[in-house]
């Protein structure tokens, strides 16, 4: 007697579905396409299939096992070439792997003919079936006969069974279906036909028209390259995975949008075909599920999957495209009915401009989004918020293996309905406080295989802790210490909450052979240690502050000295010095210091303006220094006889010893007179080319910059005139 599962078992089953089964079924983790490739031509059990006891033995060899519905006489490798009379009421017969090469006895199924509904003849290397082999099976519904060497002619007895509605002939090396084949077999009740893993390279769907009840047709892995569609009004599920179709199948009668060839089609699997576009027109008024994974569509234009093309589309998969996606435009998935979208395993950089942050605009009905195995490393916070803003009804979000290195407390703030969040395999080093507290429905959270070293007591609020029913934080380098004691206590109180599907554990990275649940540290030591650490840190911070203050005072001692000097001398002293300067009667108005290499600019640009236009008396060394006198004396005397000073800075100026002497002498005179120095930056000079004195002047003095542009020249002369305004004749 079967027992109902307990509540705990139900929760565990739900967790398993959310973390393992669901990703596989929807193309996340091990993708659906990968699972298809792993399928070999073996017998697939059909429920009910619970074997309970051996029921037929010959020479101590168990040849058959039974249950209340099933007779399993499979895998006897030629030792059994008949059906024993042990279970006349069997509904399921598994006679696969028995080397039954020829089915030529019309009474072969006599012992199970009363109630047989499912017949499995897989992998028998069968080459012949007598036309009357199934004449006694009046209740037969399902025939599994793949992995044999039967031609279409030899399969006619199968397709002629009046009651059969499911036939699977995989791995039989069948070629193209003859055009009038099903007209001759009279398969009036056939509903499901699977011809996958054969050699059908061309298909004219007109061949299937006699099957008026056919709703499911699969033709995986057939190297199909030529497909001529025709009206199949009852077809609901069309699987063409892994073929060589270069074009999206025609779906409209006569190429117009007036009438569909597949008015009831709900599921279309075109994955692993070299399809590169979806041209208009598209006539699939009831299509719910569309799988285009592993195709070569490179560009997703606006409204490519809009409701105008796919009016009831709910599930769309674009996982692991064969060629790298080049662009996804805004509104590419603009379909309010879309509920599930998979774009995983494309290694797509979502930070590039070609991937629009508005690609999901209009997807207000989306509840499940799969982005696993792409690149979000350089995606800005604003772009991520804008990307997720339209999908505020999202319930399941896979953002695993995206190279995300940080999240903020408001990263998922626009997703109030989120119940399941998967962030495993990223580069997260920490979790901000309250990062998941604004998700009132969150129950499933996966953060395994990141770089998280600690989780503070503020990371999850008490309400969040109570709300979660599944969480995976395994394979993170935890630093086990005082701060992690609360997390250890949480794990001990709710051991069923914390999952570890990869069996990598919750290890302590700083403790050898220790895990988070079993490391030990005294709580009293943590309390004492915390107070001590606070005291030590306070003292260290105080001394560092004093040390930095001392360094700052020492480094800016001359600036402080000048500030104190300027503050203390008073307005009276300033007025007195200005009066003395007026009484001295300077011989020159301006002394110009420049390098010999800059002589042309001084004589061609500066002197004509100062002397000819403004009428100032200018001292330059090659013209006004007294011959026979020492250069140092000439510099000193000329500066003492000049009212103002102009320093023409350039790389040549920085390299001239006499220019450096002049600038230091000028500094001394300016300080003594409490006057100003006018600096002209003639050429752009790198910091490494400047002397310490020049750097100090540039950092403390507003200087003029010379350029050859007309507007800049006018500004230069205007500012220089303003600086020399009190010297100019009224």
ROVO-167946 format. One record per residue (C-alpha): residue number from 1; residue in one letter; x negated, y negated, z negated. Coordinates in steps of 0.2 Angstrom, whole numbers. Layout:
<rs>
 num residu    px    py    pz
 NUM      a     X     Y     Z
...
</rs>
This chain:
<rs>
 num residu    px    py    pz
   1      x     0     0     0
   2      x    -7   -17     5
   3      x    -9   -30    -9
   4      x    -7   -48    -7
   5      x   -23   -59    -8
   6      x   -25   -69   -24
   7      x   -26   -88   -24
   8      x   -45   -87   -26
   9      x   -46   -76   -11
  10      x   -35   -88    -1
  11      x   -47  -102    -5
  12      x   -62   -92    -1
  13      x   -54   -87    16
  14      x   -50  -105    20
  15      x   -68  -111    16
  16      x   -75   -97    27
  17      x   -63  -103    41
  18      x   -68  -121    39
  19      x   -87  -118    39
  20      x   -90  -103    50
  21      x   -75   -97    60
  22      x   -68  -114    65
  23      x   -85  -121    72
  24      x   -87  -105    82
  25      x   -70  -105    89
  26      x   -71  -124    94
  27      x   -88  -124   101
  28      x   -98  -130    86
  29      x  -112  -121    78
  30      x  -113  -106    89
  31      x  -103  -113   103
  32      x   -88  -104   111
  33      x   -97  -102   127
  34      x  -112   -93   118
  35      x  -100   -81   110
  36      x   -93   -77   128
  37      x  -110   -73   134
  38      x  -113   -61   119
  39      x   -98   -51   125
  40      x  -103   -35   133
  41      x   -91   -22   141
  42      x   -87   -13   125
  43      x   -70    -7   120
  44      x   -61   -20   110
  45      x   -50   -14    96
  46      x   -32   -18    96
  47      x   -22   -21    80
  48      x   -16   -11    71
  49      x   -33    -2    70
  50      x   -35     3    52
  51      x   -43    21    53
  52      x   -40    31    37
  53      x   -45    49    39
  54      x   -52    62    51
  55      x   -38    71    60
  56      x   -47    83    73
  57      x   -63    92    70
  58      x   -72   105    81
  59      x   -87   115    75
  60      x   -89   103    60
  61      x   -89    88    72
  62      x   -76    75    69
  63      x   -69    71    86
  64      x   -54    60    81
  65      x   -49    49    67
  66      x   -31    43    63
  67      x   -21    30    54
  68      x    -2    28    53
  69      x    -2    20    71
  70      x   -19    25    79
  71      x   -27    40    86
  72      x   -46    36    89
  73      x   -55    50   100
  74      x   -68    38   106
  75      x   -87    40   108
  76      x   -88    59   110
  77      x  -100    58   125
  78      x   -91    72   135
  79      x   -87    84   121
  80      x   -69    80   122
  81      x   -60    80   139
  82      x   -42    82   133
  83      x   -30    74   120
  84      x   -28    85   106
  85      x   -10    88    99
  86      x   -13    81    82
  87      x    -3    64    82
  88      x    12    64    93
  89      x    18    47    86
  90      x     2    37    90
  91      x     5    20    96
  92      x   -13    16   100
  93      x   -25    28   109
  94      x   -43    25   110
  95      x   -52    37   122
  96      x   -67    26   127
  97      x   -85    32   129
  98      x   -80    50   133
  99      x   -87    52   150
 100      x   -70    55   157
 101      x   -75    53   175
 102      x   -59    59   184
 103      x   -41    57   177
 104      x   -33    70   188
 105      x   -21    80   177
 106      x    -4    72   178
 107      x     0    79   160
 108      x   -16    72   152
 109      x    -6    61   141
 110      x     7    73   137
 111      x     3    75   118
 112      x     5    56   115
 113      x    18    51   128
 114      x    32    48   116
 115      x    27    31   108
 116      x    10    26   116
 117      x     9     7   118
 118      x    -9     4   119
 119      x   -22    14   129
 120      x   -41    11   129
 121      x   -51    20   143
 122      x   -66     9   142
 123      x   -83    15   148
 124      x   -80    32   154
 125      x   -88    30   171
 126      x   -72    34   179
 127      x   -70    35   198
 128      x   -53    43   201
 129      x   -35    42   193
 130      x   -22    53   200
 131      x    -6    42   206
 132      x     5    51   193
 133      x    -7    50   178
 134      x     4    38   168
 135      x    21    44   173
 136      x    26    50   156
 137      x    20    34   146
 138      x    37    25   146
 139      x    32    13   132
 140      x    15     9   138
 141      x    11   -10   136
 142      x    -8   -12   136
 143      x   -21    -4   147
 144      x   -39    -7   143
 145      x   -49     1   157
 146      x   -65    -9   160
 147      x   -83    -3   162
 148      x   -78    11   175
 149      x   -81    13   194
 150      x   -63    11   200
 151      x   -59     2   216
 152      x   -43    -8   218
 153      x   -36     8   227
 154      x   -40    19   212
 155      x   -32     6   200
 156      x   -15     6   209
 157      x    -8    19   196
 158      x   -12     6   182
 159      x    -4    -9   190
 160      x    11     2   195
 161      x    16     6   177
 162      x    33    -2   176
 163      x    32    -6   157
 164      x    14   -12   156
 165      x    11   -31   153
 166      x    -7   -32   148
 167      x   -22   -25   159
 168      x   -40   -28   156
 169      x   -52   -22   170
 170      x   -69   -30   165
 171      x   -86   -24   171
 172      x   -79   -14   185
 173      x   -89   -21   200
 174      x   -73   -26   208
 175      x   -74   -38   223
 176      x   -61   -50   230
 177      x   -43   -45   227
 178      x   -34   -40   243
 179      x   -21   -53   248
 180      x    -6   -41   248
 181      x   -12   -30   233
 182      x     1   -34   220
 183      x    15   -33   233
 184      x    11   -15   234
 185      x     9   -11   216
 186      x    25   -19   210
 187      x    18   -25   194
 188      x    34   -34   189
 189      x    31   -35   170
 190      x    12   -40   170
 191      x     9   -55   159
 192      x   -10   -54   155
 193      x   -23   -49   168
 194      x   -42   -50   164
 195      x   -54   -46   178
 196      x   -70   -54   170
 197      x   -88   -48   173
 198      x   -84   -41   190
 199      x   -90   -47   207
 200      x   -75   -58   213
 201      x   -84   -72   222
 202      x   -69   -78   232
 203      x   -51   -80   225
 204      x   -35   -85   234
 205      x   -22   -87   221
 206      x    -8   -83   233
 207      x   -13   -65   229
 208      x    -6   -68   212
 209      x    11   -75   217
 210      x    20   -58   216
 211      x    16   -57   197
 212      x    31   -68   192
 213      x    28   -65   174
 214      x     9   -68   173
 215      x     5   -81   160
 216      x   -13   -77   156
 217      x   -27   -74   169
 218      x   -45   -73   165
 219      x   -59   -72   178
 220      x   -75   -75   168
 221      x   -93   -72   175
 222      x   -89   -67   192
 223      x  -100   -79   202
 224      x   -84   -86   209
 225      x   -88  -100   221
 226      x   -73  -101   232
 227      x   -56  -104   224
 228      x   -40  -108   234
 229      x   -26  -113   222
 230      x    -8  -109   225
 231      x     8  -111   216
 232      x     9  -101   200
 233      x    24  -108   191
 234      x    23   -96   176
 235      x     4   -97   172
 236      x     0  -104   155
 237      x   -19   -99   152
 238      x   -32   -99   166
 239      x   -50   -94   161
 240      x   -64   -97   174
 241      x   -79   -98   162
 242      x   -96   -95   169
 243      x   -93   -95   188
 244      x  -100  -106   202
 245      x   -86  -118   205
 246      x   -93  -135   211
 247      x   -76  -144   211
 248      x   -62  -146   199
 249      x   -48  -135   205
 250      x   -34  -143   216
 251      x   -18  -144   205
 252      x    -6  -154   215
 253      x     5  -147   230
 254      x    -1  -155   246
 255      x   -14  -166   237
 256      x     0  -178   230
 257      x     5  -181   212
 258      x    23  -177   216
 259      x    23  -158   211
 260      x    11  -147   201
 261      x     4  -130   207
 262      x     3  -125   188
 263      x    18  -134   180
 264      x    17  -123   164
 265      x    -2  -122   162
 266      x    -7  -125   144
 267      x   -25  -119   143
 268      x   -39  -121   157
 269      x   -57  -115   154
 270      x   -69  -121   167
 271      x   -85  -121   155
 272      x  -101  -116   163
 273      x   -97  -121   181
 274      x  -107  -134   191
 275      x   -92  -146   191
 276      x   -98  -164   192
 277      x   -82  -174   192
 278      x   -63  -174   190
 279      x   -56  -182   206
 280      x   -38  -188   208
 281      x   -25  -182   209
 282      x   -23  -171   193
 283      x    -6  -163   191
 284      x    -6  -153   175
 285      x     9  -160   165
 286      x     8  -147   151
 287      x   -11  -145   149
 288      x   -15  -144   130
 289      x   -32  -136   130
 290      x   -46  -141   142
 291      x   -64  -134   141
 292      x   -77  -142   152
 293      x   -93  -137   141
 294      x  -109  -133   151
 295      x  -103  -142   166
 296      x  -113  -156   175
 297      x  -102  -171   172
 298      x  -115  -185   169
 299      x  -103  -200   169
 300      x   -87  -203   159
 301      x   -78  -217   166
 302      x   -64  -227   158
 303      x   -48  -217   156
 304      x   -56  -201   163
 305      x   -45  -191   151
 306      x   -31  -204   149
 307      x   -13  -199   146
 308      x    -9  -204   164
 309      x   -20  -190   170
 310      x   -17  -177   156
 311      x    -1  -182   148
 312      x     0  -169   134
 313      x   -19  -165   132
 314      x   -23  -161   114
 315      x   -40  -151   114
 316      x   -55  -157   125
 317      x   -72  -149   124
 318      x   -88  -156   132
 319      x  -101  -147   122
 320      x  -119  -143   128
 321      x  -117  -150   146
 322      x  -129  -143   158
 323      x  -136  -160   163
 324      x  -139  -174   151
 325      x  -125  -186   150
 326      x  -130  -203   157
 327      x  -115  -214   151
 328      x   -99  -214   142
 329      x   -89  -230   145
 330      x   -76  -238   134
 331      x   -59  -230   134
 332      x   -66  -214   142
 333      x   -55  -204   130
 334      x   -40  -216   129
 335      x   -27  -203   125
 336      x   -16  -206   110
 337      x   -11  -187   111
 338      x   -28  -180   110
 339      x   -31  -171    93
 340      x   -47  -162    95
 341      x   -63  -168   104
 342      x   -80  -159   105
 343      x   -95  -168   112
 344      x  -108  -157   102
 345      x  -125  -150   107
 346      x  -128  -164   121
 347      x  -144  -172   113
 348      x  -136  -188   118
 349      x  -143  -204   110
 350      x  -128  -214   104
 351      x  -138  -230   101
 352      x  -140  -234   120
 353      x  -130  -247   128
 354      x  -123  -234   141
 355      x  -114  -225   127
 356      x  -100  -238   122
 357      x   -95  -240   104
 358      x   -77  -241   111
 359      x   -78  -224   119
 360      x   -64  -217   107
 361      x   -53  -233   109
 362      x   -35  -227   110
 363      x   -38  -210   102
 364      x   -26  -214    88
 365      x   -20  -196    86
 366      x   -37  -188    85
 367      x   -38  -177    70
 368      x   -54  -167    73
 369      x   -70  -174    80
 370      x   -86  -164    84
 371      x  -102  -173    87
 372      x  -115  -161    81
 373      x  -133  -160    88
 374      x  -134  -177    96
 375      x  -144  -192    91
 376      x  -138  -205    79
 377      x  -155  -210    72
 378      x  -155  -228    79
 379      x  -136  -231    79
 380      x  -133  -247    69
 381      x  -120  -248    55
 382      x  -109  -259    65
 383      x  -109  -248    80
 384      x  -105  -233    70
 385      x   -90  -242    61
 386      x   -84  -248    78
 387      x   -85  -230    85
 388      x   -75  -222    71
 389      x   -63  -237    68
 390      x   -50  -231    81
 391      x   -49  -213    74
 392      x   -42  -218    57
 393      x   -31  -202    57
 394      x   -46  -191    58
 395      x   -46  -176    46
 396      x   -61  -165    52
 397      x   -77  -174    56
 398      x   -93  -164    61
 399      x  -108  -176    61
 400      x  -121  -162    58
 401      x  -139  -162    65
 402      x  -138  -180    71
 403      x  -155  -187    64
 404      x  -145  -198    52
 405      x  -157  -204    38
 406      x  -145  -214    28
 407      x  -127  -218    25
 408      x  -119  -232    15
 409      x  -104  -232     3
 410      x   -93  -239    17
 411      x   -99  -228    31
 412      x   -83  -218    32
 413      x   -71  -231    24
 414      x   -60  -231    40
 415      x   -56  -213    38
 416      x   -43  -212    24
 417      x   -36  -195    30
 418      x   -52  -186    31
 419      x   -51  -169    23
 420      x   -67  -161    29
 421      x   -84  -169    32
 422      x  -100  -160    38
 423      x  -116  -169    37
 424      x  -128  -154    36
 425      x  -145  -154    45
 426      x  -148  -172    45
 427      x  -162  -183    37
 428      x  -153  -190    22
 429      x  -165  -193     7
 430      x  -151  -200    -5
 431      x  -133  -203    -7
 432      x  -126  -220   -12
 433      x  -115  -221   -27
 434      x   -97  -218   -23
 435      x  -101  -214    -5
 436      x   -86  -202    -4
 437      x   -74  -210   -17
 438      x   -64  -220    -5
 439      x   -59  -203     4
 440      x   -44  -199    -6
 441      x   -40  -182     4
 442      x   -58  -176     5
 443      x   -59  -157     0
 444      x   -73  -150    11
 445      x   -90  -158    11
 446      x  -106  -150    18
 447      x  -123  -159    15
 448      x  -135  -144    16
 449      x  -152  -144    24
 450      x  -155  -163    21
 451      x  -169  -171    11
 452      x  -159  -175    -4
 453      x  -170  -175   -20
 454      x  -157  -181   -33
 455      x  -139  -183   -36
 456      x  -135  -196   -49
 457      x  -120  -195   -61
 458      x  -113  -210   -51
 459      x  -114  -202   -34
 460      x   -97  -193   -36
 461      x   -83  -200   -47
 462      x   -73  -189   -58
 463      x   -58  -190   -46
 464      x   -69  -184   -32
 465      x   -77  -170   -42
 466      x   -60  -164   -46
 467      x   -53  -166   -28
 468      x   -67  -156   -20
 469      x   -64  -137   -17
 470      x   -79  -134    -6
 471      x   -97  -142    -6
 472      x  -113  -136     1
 473      x  -129  -144    -5
 474      x  -141  -130    -3
 475      x  -158  -131     5
 476      x  -162  -148    -2
 477      x  -178  -152   -11
 478      x  -171  -156   -28
 479      x  -182  -165   -41
 480      x  -176  -155   -56
 481      x  -177  -166   -72
 482      x  -167  -177   -84
 483      x  -157  -185   -70
 484      x  -151  -169   -63
 485      x  -144  -161   -79
 486      x  -127  -167   -76
 487      x  -127  -159   -59
 488      x  -133  -143   -67
 489      x  -119  -143   -79
 490      x  -106  -147   -65
 491      x  -113  -131   -55
 492      x  -111  -121   -71
 493      x   -93  -126   -74
 494      x   -87  -124   -56
 495      x   -98  -110   -48
 496      x   -85  -106   -35
 497      x   -86  -124   -28
 498      x  -104  -124   -22
 499      x  -108  -114    -6
 500      x  -124  -107     1
 501      x  -120  -100    18
 502      x  -138  -100    24
 503      x  -143   -91     8
 504      x  -157  -104     6
 505      x  -152  -108   -12
 506      x  -152  -124   -23
 507      x  -171  -124   -27
 508      x  -181  -136   -38
 509      x  -194  -143   -26
 510      x  -205  -149   -41
 511      x  -204  -133   -51
 512      x  -210  -116   -45
 513      x  -198  -102   -44
 514      x  -184  -112   -52
 515      x  -166  -116   -45
 516      x  -155  -130   -51
 517      x  -143  -119   -60
 518      x  -157  -111   -71
 519      x  -170  -124   -74
 520      x  -172  -129   -92
 521      x  -176  -146  -100
 522      x  -172  -153  -118
 523      x  -158  -166  -118
 524      x  -166  -174  -133
 525      x  -183  -175  -124
 526      x  -173  -184  -110
 527      x  -165  -196  -122
 528      x  -182  -200  -130
 529      x  -191  -201  -114
 530      x  -179  -213  -106
 531      x  -181  -225  -120
 532      x  -200  -224  -119
 533      x  -200  -226  -101
 534      x  -189  -242  -102
 535      x  -201  -249  -115
 536      x  -217  -245  -105
 537      x  -209  -251   -89
 538      x  -204  -268   -98
 539      x  -222  -270  -105
 540      x  -230  -266   -88
 541      x  -218  -278   -79
 542      x  -222  -292   -91
 543      x  -241  -290   -89
 544      x  -239  -289   -70
 545      x  -228  -305   -70
 546      x  -242  -314   -80
 547      x  -255  -308   -69
 548      x  -246  -313   -53
 549      x  -243  -330   -61
 550      x  -261  -332   -64
 551      x  -266  -327   -47
 552      x  -253  -340   -40
 553      x  -260  -354   -50
 554      x  -278  -350   -46
 555      x  -274  -348   -27
 556      x  -265  -365   -27
 557      x  -275  -374   -39
 558      x  -280  -388   -27
 559      x  -262  -390   -21
 560      x  -257  -392   -39
 561      x  -271  -404   -43
 562      x  -266  -415   -28
 563      x  -247  -414   -33
 564      x  -252  -420   -51
 565      x  -263  -433   -44
 566      x  -249  -440   -33
 567      x  -236  -439   -47
 568      x  -247  -448   -60
 569      x  -255  -462   -51
 570      x  -239  -472   -49
 571      x  -232  -484   -37
 572      x  -243  -498   -44
 573      x  -259  -489   -39
 574      x  -253  -486   -22
 575      x  -249  -504   -19
 576      x  -266  -509   -25
 577      x  -275  -498   -13
 578      x  -265  -503     2
 579      x  -269  -522    -2
 580      x  -287  -517    -3
 581      x  -287  -509    14
 582      x  -279  -524    22
 583      x  -293  -535    14
 584      x  -307  -524    21
 585      x  -305  -529    39
 586      x  -308  -513    49
 587      x  -318  -514    65
 588      x  -308  -500    73
 589      x  -290  -496    72
 590      x  -292  -477    76
 591      x  -307  -465    75
 592      x  -305  -450    87
 593      x  -314  -434    83
 594      x  -315  -421    97
 595      x  -326  -408   105
 596      x  -336  -412   120
 597      x  -327  -399   130
 598      x  -310  -409   127
 599      x  -318  -425   133
 600      x  -308  -426   149
 601      x  -291  -425   140
 602      x  -297  -439   128
 603      x  -303  -451   141
 604      x  -289  -447   154
 605      x  -274  -445   143
 606      x  -277  -452   125
 607      x  -288  -467   127
 608      x  -278  -476   142
 609      x  -262  -475   131
 610      x  -271  -481   114
 611      x  -281  -494   122
 612      x  -273  -501   137
 613      x  -255  -498   133
 614      x  -254  -500   114
 615      x  -269  -512   113
 616      x  -278  -502    99
 617      x  -297  -502    95
 618      x  -303  -484    97
 619      x  -320  -477    91
 620      x  -326  -462   101
 621      x  -344  -455    98
 622      x  -352  -456   115
 623      x  -347  -474   118
 624      x  -347  -482   101
 625      x  -360  -474    90
 626      x  -376  -484    88
 627      x  -391  -478    98
 628      x  -406  -473    87
 629      x  -396  -470    72
 630      x  -394  -453    64
 631      x  -378  -444    69
 632      x  -372  -441    51
 633      x  -374  -460    48
 634      x  -365  -464    64
 635      x  -351  -453    59
 636      x  -350  -460    41
 637      x  -351  -478    46
 638      x  -339  -476    60
 639      x  -326  -468    49
 640      x  -328  -481    35
 641      x  -325  -494    49
 642      x  -309  -486    55
 643      x  -292  -488    48
 644      x  -284  -471    55
 645      x  -291  -454    60
 646      x  -285  -443    74
 647      x  -292  -425    75
 648      x  -290  -416    91
 649      x  -290  -398    87
 650      x  -294  -384    99
 651      x  -304  -368   100
 652      x  -319  -379   105
 653      x  -316  -390    90
 654      x  -316  -375    79
 655      x  -333  -369    86
 656      x  -342  -386    85
 657      x  -352  -389    69
 658      x  -352  -408    71
 659      x  -333  -408    73
 660      x  -332  -397    57
 661      x  -343  -410    48
 662      x  -331  -424    55
 663      x  -316  -416    48
 664      x  -323  -413    31
 665      x  -329  -431    31
 666      x  -312  -437    36
 667      x  -304  -427    22
 668      x  -315  -436    10
 669      x  -311  -453    16
 670      x  -292  -449    17
 671      x  -292  -443    -1
 672      x  -302  -458    -6
 673      x  -290  -471     3
 674      x  -274  -461    -1
 675      x  -271  -462    18
 676      x  -266  -449    31
 677      x  -274  -439    45
 678      x  -266  -437    62
 679      x  -269  -420    69
 680      x  -266  -416    88
 681      x  -266  -397    93
 682      x  -272  -398   111
 683      x  -272  -380   114
 684      x  -264  -365   106
 685      x  -277  -357    95
 686      x  -276  -340    86
 687      x  -278  -339    67
 688      x  -294  -329    69
 689      x  -302  -344    79
 690      x  -298  -357    66
 691      x  -309  -362    52
 692      x  -303  -361    34
 693      x  -303  -380    33
 694      x  -293  -381    49
 695      x  -280  -368    43
 696      x  -278  -378    27
 697      x  -275  -394    36
 698      x  -262  -386    48
 699      x  -253  -378    33
 700      x  -251  -394    24
 701      x  -250  -407    38
 702      x  -237  -410    51
 703      x  -246  -410    67
 704      x  -243  -415    85
 705      x  -243  -402    99
 706      x  -248  -407   117
 707      x  -240  -399   132
 708      x  -239  -404   150
 709      x  -220  -404   152
 710      x  -213  -421   155
 711      x  -200  -420   141
 712      x  -213  -414   129
 713      x  -225  -427   134
 714      x  -213  -441   130
 715      x  -209  -433   113
 716      x  -228  -432   110
 717      x  -231  -451   113
 718      x  -216  -456   104
 719      x  -221  -447    88
 720      x  -239  -453    90
 721      x  -233  -471    91
 722      x  -222  -468    76
 723      x  -237  -462    66
 724      x  -248  -477    71
 725      x  -233  -490    70
 726      x  -241  -501    57
 727      x  -257  -503    67
 728      x  -248  -509    84
 729      x  -248  -527    88
 730      x  -230  -535    84
</rs>
